Amino acid sequence: MPKRILIIDDDPAVRRAFQLALRGEGYEILEADSGAAGVRLALAEDLDLVYLDLRMPGIDGVETLRRIRAAKPDLVVYIVTAFHREFFDELIQARQEGLRFELLRKPLERQQIISITADILDAEDSEAPPWF
């Protein structure tokens, strides 16, 4: 069964970049265009990995992370953003709350998306969590 990845980003170009990079790698890709839609999908589906944007209309990435973590504390979540400084205090607070995540900086090139995803999912298969 293919690994299932959820991309949560309000920018269709970003979702498409992930889709194009990962489609040929044997993963099943799901997409959400908002934090609220992402939370619904994350809670309804069996997933192996979530790529999450921080800056979105409605609920932002930090609140999306909180809602996902409340129901699925072990789901691997990587925050992918160009706006990490803007959310720095919120990210520190999230870490202090015990919310696990990793942070990647946009833009990511196609090969970076492929390599990072393979590394994350390989680490998951070895049962060694890729976060700290």
Secondary structure, DSSP 8 states (H G I E B T S, - for coil): ---EEEEE-S-HHHHHHHHHHHHTTT-EEEEESSHHHHHHHHHHS--SEEEE-S--SSS-HHHHHHHHHHH-TTS-EEEEES-TTTTHHHHHHHHHTT---EEEES---HHHHHHHHHHHHHHHHTT--S--
